Amino acid sequence: MVRYRKQRQIVAIATGRVQGVGYRAFCAEHGMKLNIIGYAKNLPDGRVEVVAESDEATLRQLVKLMREGPALSIVRDVTYRWEEPTGEFAGFEAVI
């Protein structure tokens, strides 16, 4: 029996040294590997926002990876909130 996994959305904000170190590309790469849809983008204040849709367990995996970040990053914190999914994304991308 295949169980349907309810789709969820997170809006996550990463703080620390997360711009100019490949953090968005890191999030996009792992998002694609986990079959998550959404985006990662730089915010004007130096943080990175990630909006992602998948099942809850998979999104929790992404948050764990976001807290690690790529080698050159220094992630101080990742906060997130749960939202209803919009279904508007086709894949996962690093937005400029």
Buried (B, 14 or more C-beta within 10 A) or exposed (E): EEEEEEBBBBBBBBBBBBBEBBBBEBBBBBBEEBEBBBBBBBEEEEBBBBBBBBBEEBBBBBBEBBBEBBEEBEBEEBEBEEEEBEEEBEEBBBEE
